[in-house]
Amino acid sequence: MKQLLRILLAAIGILAIVAVAAVVYVTTFLDPEDFKPRLTAVVEEHTGLYLALEGPITWSFYPRLGVSVEQARAWLPEQAEEDASFAAINRAEVSIAFAPLLRGEIAIDGLTLDGMRLNLERDAEGRGNWEPLVERLAEESDEKAQTVLAPASAGPNADAGNLSVVLNIASVEVRGADIRFRDVQSQTLWRMQSLNISGSNVNPASPFPLKTMFTLTKHNRLDAEVLERAPSLTSDVDLETRMRLKLGEDRVVLENTRLTTRTRMNPEGEPQQLNLKAAEIVALLEDKQLSITEGTLEAGLQNPEQWQGSLALALAFGLESDWQAQTAQLKDLQLTGPDGLRMSGHLNIEQMLDAPQYRGQVTAAPFTLRPWLSRAGVELNTASEAALSDIAMTSPIEGDAQQVSLPRLSLVVDDSTFTGRLSAALDGTQVAFDLEGDQLNLDHYLSGPTTAQQARLGFLRQAIAQSSETLLPQAWLSGLSLDGELSVEQLLLGGLNFENTHLKLQGEEGEHQLTAFESRFYGGELNASGRLDARERIMEWELSPSVSNIQVAALIEALGEETSPLRGRLNADGEFTSRGNSREALIGNLNGQVNAHLNEGAILDINISQQMCELVAQLEGEGTLRDWHTDTRFERFDATFQVRNGVLTSNDLLITLPGIDVRGEGELNFNSRNFDTRANARLVDTADAACSVNPRLEQLPLPVHCEGNLSDEHGQWCRFDRSAFQAAVVDLLRNETGTRVTKEIEERVGGSLDQLDEHLGKGAGQELREGIRRLFN
């Protein structure tokens, strides 16, 4: 940078000397056109460029001495003259102050360039066409450059060729410049159009104002302009500053800098405005160091599809960078924005040009995340309106150009606190985490305006409710690599409590595994493993849950407000598969099996064995004097459930009570939520039976029929199956009497049951006893 600046200043000095010599000598002895060969020779000698002066050379004497050149073009040595020129100008003018000339000094009064055009190109190997020119100019000795820039010591009679330039330009103007940069390596075309630069009192001793403005465009293909394609990026740039040239210290200082950009990412897009302000920007040219003091970057972002108005963000910072060592330090970072956004920290960057790596610290004060998600296009419909309204975090931060990591994260999400590590690829293809939390109420974050109590009461109904909404972002999951662990002391989901929950997820390129899910669950343990394959068009699911020693009473009471009618410890395991990405599809394609066992089970506050034995005694005309327990204890409770395309069936339900066996079968359609089950209770005379049973009664089932819809009131689900009981009694009598069973027997059975129905409650037991005794005697 130092060499380029010196070369530029030296070139200005050389041009000024040539201009003065032309004024003194050429106007006296030569025609201006005769001077063109000398000018082209000087340019070729110092730059290697081939210069063509197609317009006239003119000079002026009032109000200042000056030389102007029109329609000049220059080619690189390796370029043919028919190729597009490397550089061109419509008009260039240099004017010189007269009074300093009498003291043997050249003070450039004005420098003007109109219609400058510059064509830069980088080839596929990354070498720029300007590099040979820079290398050629770099061969010029520092001593020659210093001689051109040094104050003059010669007197007024000194040779014009020995005059020195005093760098104090009253006015510098670059108007309508156009710079193209073709990058073959990245297949992009950059262009700076309408480039205007103005400065006054340009000198190396004191600050001088400098302004520049231009339009920057980018095309993503080299032939875009030929094809008349709109640019992929358009940015209007405006810079105002005060520049101090401390060339003796190899330093350039910009004071009170204001840089404004208005950028469109597509022709129809809204302009995104960025404003950079800095109290001081210091560039050390020789050491290749840059520092910014009291910098502020303000953004006014527009997105009418997601939010109204401009989103104002501000980043205050300080910068210390060393381009030679490839390091940078961003200090005193302060990011502020609406909805309470306040983030602070610092960042150290290494290998800045080759392979950037950074590390530092970031802290976010409590703020609400909901409006930020809304601005990102994520519409929340959470059960709790306060969900994600209190977010705070602090952590070291490290990463590179591909990923970011928070290795010691402390995160607060509403009432939950998590600690651990979190990392992710910047393109979203990798996520890894290992977090521990104190509590997490997932009911607050589930969709719908339901309260926690409603979520608990309707948990099962909601779980199988039909919905065509997409559950998971399959496009993202199909390319995601995942490695995560989460431990939560208290987890609440659907009104159910999970304690000391630990889950582990692993996935690679769309195939994800739930390798472990472990939790204390209502006095027992819940474990599960699973698999999700998001690589195909239709996602495939596998789940293998198991529970052991779950307290049924506590679980039932957690699902509803009523006291549980059962107690016991449930053990169950299952295997399920399904396909799809909506609740409706998953239920319709659900297949699998569940094996369930209930240990230490009992029906509370009722003893069915006692009631059945008392009924038997009444039928036999006897009584019972046994002391009975208040509950009905199960000797055995087993069932196997099959699931086929969303329909749950079982044909081997077995409940064994003292002196009673209950066997049942039925089905539940998860799609329609309709169910139909039948169960038969039989008296049995076993060694541990509660009472002696007439062999005839052992053959008589007591049927119960349950049917309906899960949305109905559960009090209407089950009833005593009168017709089934009547048919069982008739079958029993037919087996005993053979062909003697007539229509009269069936009518007598039905009549007895009719009497039972008419007197249900009052005298019902007596009617039943007498009716059955008449049938069996």
Residue pairs with C-beta under 8 A, 6 or more apart in sequence:
1 283
1 285
1 288
2 250
2 285
2 286
3 134
3 137
3 138
4 134
5 247
5 252
5 285
6 142
6 145
6 149
6 247
7 137
7 138
7 140
7 145
9 145
9 148
9 149
9 167
10 140
10 144
10 145
10 148
10 149
11 46
11 47
12 94
12 108
12 111
12 165
12 167
12 169
13 106
13 148
13 149
13 164
13 165
13 167
14 42
14 46
14 148
15 94
16 94
16 96
16 106
16 108
16 165
17 106
17 148
17 160
17 161
17 163
17 165
18 38
18 39
18 42
18 67
19 59
19 65
19 66
19 67
19 94
19 96
20 65
20 96
20 101
20 106
20 160
20 163
21 160
21 161
22 32
22 35
22 57
22 59
22 67
23 59
23 61
23 65
23 66
23 67
23 96
24 160
25 160
26 32
26 34
26 35
26 59
27 59
32 56
32 57
32 58
32 59
33 56
33 57
35 57
36 53
36 57
39 51
39 53
39 57
39 69
40 50
40 51
40 52
40 53
43 49
43 51
43 74
44 50
44 51
46 137
46 140
47 74
47 133
47 136
47 137
48 76
48 77
48 132
48 133
48 136
49 74
49 75
49 76
49 77
49 86
49 87
49 133
50 74
50 75
50 76
50 77
50 79
50 81
51 72
51 73
51 74
52 72
52 73
52 74
52 75
52 81
53 69
53 71
53 72
54 70
54 71
54 72
54 73
55 69
55 70
55 71
55 72
55 91
56 70
57 67
57 68
57 69
58 67
58 68
58 70
59 65
59 66
59 67
59 68
60 66
60 68
60 95
64 95
64 96
64 97
64 98
64 109
64 110
65 95
65 96
65 97
65 98
65 101
66 93
66 94
66 95
66 96
66 109
66 110
67 93
67 94
68 91
68 92
68 93
68 94
69 89
69 91
69 92
69 93
70 90
70 91
70 92
71 89
71 90
71 91
72 88
72 89
72 92
73 85
73 87
73 88
74 85
74 86
74 87
74 88
75 81
75 83
75 85
75 86
76 86
76 129
76 132
76 133
77 132
78 132
79 85
79 86
84 119
85 117
85 119
86 118
86 119
86 129
87 116
87 117
87 118
87 119
88 115
88 116
88 117
89 113
89 114
89 115
89 116
89 117
90 114
90 115
90 116
90 176
91 112
91 113
91 114
91 115
92 112
92 113
92 114
93 110
93 111
93 112
94 108
94 110
94 111
94 112
95 108
95 109
95 110
95 111
96 106
96 107
96 108
96 109
97 107
97 108
97 109
97 170
100 106
100 107
100 166
101 107
101 163
102 156
103 152
103 156
104 152
104 153
104 154
104 155
104 156
104 158
104 163
104 164
105 151
105 152
105 163
105 164
105 165
105 166
106 152
106 163
106 164
106 165
106 166
107 165
107 166
107 168
108 165
108 167
108 168
108 169
108 170
109 169
109 170
109 171
110 169
110 170
110 171
110 172
110 173
111 169
111 171
111 172
111 173
112 171
112 172
112 173
112 174
112 175
113 173
113 174
113 175
113 177
114 175
114 176
115 175
115 176
115 177
115 178
116 174
116 176
116 177
116 178
116 195
117 177
117 178
117 179
117 180
118 177
118 178
118 179
118 180
119 180
119 182
120 128
120 129
120 130
120 179
120 180
120 181
120 182
121 128
121 129
121 181
121 182
121 183
121 184
122 128
122 129
122 181
122 182
122 183
122 184
122 185
123 129
123 184
123 185
124 184
124 185
125 185
126 185
147 164
148 164
148 165
149 164
149 165
149 167
149 204
149 247
150 164
151 164
151 166
152 158
152 163
152 164
152 165
152 166
153 164
154 162
154 163
154 164
167 202
167 203
167 204
168 201
168 202
168 203
169 199
169 201
169 202
169 203
170 200
170 201
171 198
171 199
171 200
172 197
172 198
172 199
172 200
172 202
173 197
173 198
174 195
174 196
174 197
174 198
175 196
176 194
176 195
176 196
177 192
177 194
177 195
177 196
177 197
177 214
178 191
178 192
178 193
178 194
178 195
179 191
179 192
179 195
180 189
180 190
180 191
181 189
181 190
181 191
182 189
182 222
183 189
183 190
184 222
187 220
187 221
187 222
188 218
188 219
188 220
188 221
188 222
189 218
189 219
189 221
189 222
189 224
189 225
190 216
190 217
190 218
191 216
191 217
191 218
191 219
192 214
192 215
192 216
193 214
193 215
193 216
193 217
194 213
194 214
194 215
195 212
195 213
195 214
196 211
196 212
196 213
196 214
197 210
197 211
197 212
198 210
198 211
198 212
199 208
199 209
199 210
199 211
199 243
200 208
200 209
201 208
201 209
202 208
202 245
203 245
204 245
204 246
204 247
204 248
206 244
207 242
207 243
207 244
207 253
207 255
208 242
208 243
208 244
209 240
209 241
209 242
209 243
210 239
210 240
210 241
210 242
210 243
211 239
211 240
212 237
212 238
212 239
213 236
213 237
213 238
213 239
214 237
215 234
215 235
215 236
215 237
216 233
216 234
216 235
216 236
216 237
217 231
217 233
217 234
217 235
218 231
218 232
218 233
218 234
219 225
219 229
219 231
219 232
220 232
221 227
221 229
224 231
230 266
230 267
231 267
232 265
232 266
233 263
233 264
233 265
234 263
234 264
234 267
235 261
235 262
235 263
235 264
236 261
236 262
236 263
237 259
237 260
237 261
238 259
238 260
238 261
239 257
239 258
239 259
239 260
240 257
240 258
241 254
241 255
241 256
241 257
241 258
241 281
242 254
242 255
242 256
243 252
243 253
243 254
243 255
244 252
244 253
244 254
244 255
245 252
246 252
246 253
250 284
250 285
250 286
250 287
251 282
251 283
251 284
251 285
252 282
252 283
252 285
253 280
253 281
253 282
253 283
254 278
254 280
254 281
254 282
254 283
255 279
255 280
256 278
256 279
257 276
257 277
257 278
257 281
258 275
258 276
258 277
259 275
259 276
259 277
260 273
260 274
260 275
260 276
261 273
261 274
261 275
262 271
262 272
262 273
263 271
263 272
263 273
263 274
264 270
264 271
264 272
265 272
270 302
270 303
270 304
271 302
272 299
272 300
272 301
272 302
273 299
273 300
273 301
273 310
274 297
274 298
274 299
274 300
275 296
275 297
275 298
275 299
275 300
276 295
276 296
276 297
276 298
277 295
277 296
277 298
278 292
278 293
278 294
278 295
278 296
279 293
279 294
279 295
280 291
280 292
280 293
280 294
281 290
281 291
281 292
281 293
282 289
282 290
282 291
282 293
283 289
283 290
284 290
287 322
287 324
288 322
288 323
288 324
289 320
289 321
289 322
289 323
289 324
290 319
290 321
290 323
291 318
291 319
291 320
291 321
292 317
292 318
292 319
293 318
294 316
294 318
295 316
295 317
295 318
295 319
296 314
296 315
296 316
296 317
297 314
297 315
297 317
298 312
298 313
298 314
298 315
299 311
299 312
299 313
299 314
299 315
300 310
300 311
300 312
301 310
301 311
301 313
302 310
302 311
303 311
303 375
306 374
306 375
306 376
306 377
307 374
307 375
311 337
311 338
311 375
312 337
312 338
313 335
313 336
313 337
313 341
314 335
314 336
314 337
315 333
315 334
315 335
316 332
316 333
316 334
317 330
317 331
317 332
317 333
317 334
318 330
318 331
318 332
319 328
319 329
319 330
319 331
320 328
320 329
320 331
321 327
321 328
321 329
321 352
322 328
323 352
323 353
326 350
326 351
326 352
326 353
326 354
327 348
327 349
327 350
327 352
328 348
328 349
328 352
329 346
329 347
329 348
329 349
330 346
330 347
330 348
330 349
330 360
331 346
332 346
333 343
333 344
333 345
333 346
333 347
334 342
334 343
334 344
335 341
335 342
335 343
335 344
336 342
336 343
338 371
339 367
339 368
339 371
339 372
340 365
340 366
340 367
340 368
341 364
341 367
341 372
342 364
342 365
342 367
343 362
343 363
343 364
343 365
344 362
344 363
344 365
345 360
345 361
345 362
345 363
345 397
346 360
346 361
347 358
347 359
347 360
347 397
348 358
348 359
348 360
349 356
349 357
349 358
350 356
350 357
350 358
351 357
355 400
355 401
356 400
356 401
357 398
357 399
357 400
358 397
358 398
358 399
358 400
359 396
359 397
359 398
359 399
360 396
360 397
360 398
361 394
361 395
361 396
361 397
362 393
362 394
362 395
362 396
362 397
362 406
363 393
363 394
364 391
364 392
364 393
364 394
365 392
366 390
366 391
366 392
366 412
367 391
367 392
368 388
368 389
368 390
368 391
369 388
369 389
369 391
370 380
370 387
370 388
370 389
373 380
373 388
374 380
380 387
380 388
381 447
381 448
381 449
382 388
382 444
382 445
382 446
382 447
383 443
383 444
383 445
383 446
383 447
383 448
383 449
383 450
383 451
383 452
383 455
384 443
384 444
384 445
386 414
386 444
387 414
387 444
387 445
388 413
388 414
388 445
389 414
390 412
390 413
390 414
391 411
391 412
391 413
391 414
392 411
392 412
393 406
393 409
393 410
393 411
393 412
394 409
394 410
395 406
395 407
395 408
395 409
395 410
395 411
395 422
396 406
396 407
396 408
397 404
397 405
397 406
398 404
398 405
398 407
399 405
399 423
401 426
402 425
402 426
402 427
403 423
403 424
403 425
403 426
403 430
404 423
404 424
404 426
405 421
405 422
405 423
406 421
406 422
406 423
407 421
407 423
408 419
408 421
409 418
409 419
409 420
409 421
409 422
409 435
410 417
410 418
410 419
411 417
411 418
411 419
411 422
411 435
412 418
414 444
415 439
415 441
416 437
416 438
416 439
416 440
416 441
417 437
417 438
418 435
418 436
418 437
419 435
419 436
419 437
420 433
420 434
420 435
420 436
421 432
421 433
421 434
421 435
422 432
422 433
422 435
423 430
423 431
423 432
423 433
424 430
424 431
424 432
425 431
428 476
428 480
429 479
429 480
429 481
430 480
430 481
430 482
431 480
431 481
431 482
431 483
431 484
432 482
432 483
432 484
433 483
433 484
433 485
433 486
434 484
434 485
435 485
435 486
435 487
436 486
436 487
436 488
437 486
437 487
437 488
437 489
438 488
438 489
438 490
439 488
439 489
439 490
439 491
439 492
440 488
440 490
440 491
440 492
441 452
441 492
442 491
442 492
442 493
443 452
443 455
443 492
443 493
443 494
443 495
444 452
446 455
450 458
452 492
452 495
453 495
455 462
455 494
455 495
456 494
456 495
456 496
456 558
456 559
456 560
457 495
457 559
457 560
457 561
459 494
459 495
459 496
459 559
460 559
460 710
461 673
461 710
461 711
462 494
463 494
464 583
464 587
464 670
464 673
464 710
465 583
466 583
466 584
466 587
466 671
467 582
467 583
467 584
468 582
468 584
469 582
469 583
470 581
470 582
471 581
471 582
471 583
471 586
472 534
472 539
472 581
474 534
474 539
474 581
477 507
477 510
477 512
477 532
477 534
477 539
478 509
478 510
478 534
478 535
479 509
479 510
480 507
480 509
480 510
480 512
480 534
481 507
481 508
481 509
482 505
482 506
482 507
482 508
482 512
483 505
483 506
483 507
484 504
484 505
484 506
485 502
485 503
485 504
485 505
486 501
486 502
486 503
487 500
487 501
487 502
488 498
488 501
489 499
489 500
489 501
490 497
490 498
490 499
491 497
491 498
491 499
491 501
491 519
492 498
495 558
495 559
496 521
496 522
496 555
496 558
496 559
497 521
497 522
497 558
498 519
498 520
498 521
498 526
499 519
499 520
499 521
500 518
500 519
500 520
501 517
501 518
501 519
501 520
502 516
502 517
502 518
502 519
503 514
503 516
503 517
503 518
504 514
504 515
504 516
504 517
505 512
505 513
505 514
505 515
506 512
506 513
506 515
507 513
507 532
509 535
510 533
510 534
510 535
511 531
511 532
511 533
511 534
511 535
512 531
512 532
512 533
512 534
513 529
513 530
513 531
513 532
514 528
514 529
514 530
514 531
514 532
514 543
515 529
516 527
516 529
517 526
517 527
517 528
517 529
517 530
518 525
518 526
518 527
519 525
519 526
519 527
520 526
521 547
521 550
522 550
522 551
522 554
522 555
522 558
523 549
523 550
523 551
523 554
523 569
524 547
524 548
524 549
524 550
524 551
524 569
524 570
525 547
525 548
525 549
526 545
526 546
526 547
526 550
527 545
527 546
527 547
527 548
528 543
528 544
528 545
528 546
529 543
529 544
530 541
530 542
530 543
530 544
531 540
531 541
531 542
532 539
532 540
532 541
532 542
533 539
533 540
533 541
538 579
538 580
538 581
539 579
539 580
539 581
540 577
540 578
540 579
541 576
541 577
541 578
541 579
541 586
542 575
542 576
542 577
543 574
543 575
543 576
543 577
544 573
544 574
544 575
544 576
545 573
545 574
545 576
546 572
546 573
546 574
547 570
547 571
547 572
547 573
548 571
549 569
549 570
549 571
549 599
550 569
550 570
550 571
551 567
551 568
551 569
552 564
552 566
552 567
552 568
552 569
552 570
552 598
552 601
553 564
553 566
553 567
553 568
553 604
554 564
555 570
556 564
556 565
556 566
557 563
557 564
563 604
564 604
565 603
565 604
565 605
566 601
566 602
566 603
566 604
567 600
567 601
567 602
567 604
567 631
568 598
568 599
568 600
568 601
568 602
568 634
568 637
569 598
569 599
569 600
569 601
570 596
570 597
570 598
570 599
571 596
571 597
571 598
571 599
572 594
572 595
572 596
572 597
573 594
573 595
574 592
574 593
574 594
574 595
574 641
575 592
575 593
576 590
576 591
576 592
576 643
577 590
577 591
577 592
578 585
578 586
578 587
578 589
578 590
578 591
579 585
579 586
579 589
580 586
580 588
580 589
584 671
587 646
587 670
587 671
588 645
588 646
588 671
589 645
589 646
590 643
590 645
590 646
590 670
591 643
591 644
591 645
592 642
592 643
593 640
593 641
593 642
593 643
594 640
594 641
594 643
595 639
595 640
595 641
596 638
596 639
596 640
596 641
597 637
597 638
598 634
598 637
598 638
601 633
601 634
601 637
602 631
602 632
602 633
602 634
603 631
603 632
603 634
604 631
605 630
605 631
606 630
606 631
606 632
607 628
607 629
607 630
607 631
607 632
608 632
608 657
608 660
608 681
609 628
609 632
609 657
609 658
609 659
609 660
609 690
609 691
610 624
610 626
610 628
610 690
612 659
612 660
612 681
612 683
612 690
612 691
613 624
613 626
613 659
613 690
613 691
614 624
615 765
615 768
615 769
616 683
616 691
616 692
616 693
616 694
616 697
617 623
617 624
617 691
618 765
618 766
618 769
619 694
619 697
619 769
619 772
619 773
620 694
621 773
624 691
626 690
626 691
632 657
633 657
633 658
634 655
634 656
634 657
635 656
635 657
635 658
635 688
636 654
636 655
636 656
637 654
637 655
637 656
638 652
638 653
638 654
639 650
639 652
639 653
639 654
640 650
640 652
641 648
641 649
641 650
642 648
642 649
642 650
643 649
646 669
646 670
646 671
647 667
647 668
647 669
647 670
647 671
648 667
648 668
648 669
648 670
649 665
649 666
649 667
649 668
650 664
650 665
650 666
650 667
651 665
652 663
652 665
653 662
653 663
653 664
653 665
653 666
653 679
654 661
654 662
654 663
655 661
655 662
655 663
655 664
656 662
658 688
658 689
658 690
659 683
659 684
659 685
659 686
659 689
659 690
659 691
659 693
660 681
660 682
660 683
660 684
660 690
661 681
661 682
661 684
662 679
662 680
662 681
662 682
663 679
663 680
663 682
664 677
664 678
664 679
664 680
665 677
665 678
665 679
666 675
666 676
666 677
666 678
666 679
666 706
667 675
667 676
667 677
668 674
668 675
669 675
672 709
673 709
673 710
673 711
674 707
674 708
674 709
675 706
675 707
675 708
675 709
675 710
676 706
676 707
677 705
677 706
677 707
678 703
678 704
678 705
678 706
678 721
678 724
679 703
679 704
679 706
680 701
680 702
680 703
680 704
680 724
681 701
681 702
681 703
681 704
682 698
682 699
682 700
682 701
682 702
683 693
683 697
683 698
683 700
684 693
684 698
685 692
685 693
685 695
685 698
696 732
696 736
696 776
699 732
700 728
700 729
700 732
701 724
701 725
701 728
702 720
702 725
703 720
703 721
703 724
703 725
703 728
704 718
704 719
704 720
704 721
705 718
705 719
705 720
705 721
705 724
706 717
706 718
706 719
707 717
708 716
708 717
722 753
722 757
725 753
726 746
726 749
726 750
726 753
729 749
729 772
729 775
730 741
730 745
730 746
730 749
733 741
733 745
733 749
733 775
734 741
737 745
745 775
748 771
748 774
748 775
749 771
749 775
751 771
752 767
752 768
752 770
752 771
752 772
752 774
752 775
753 771
755 767
755 771
756 764
756 767
756 768
756 771
759 767
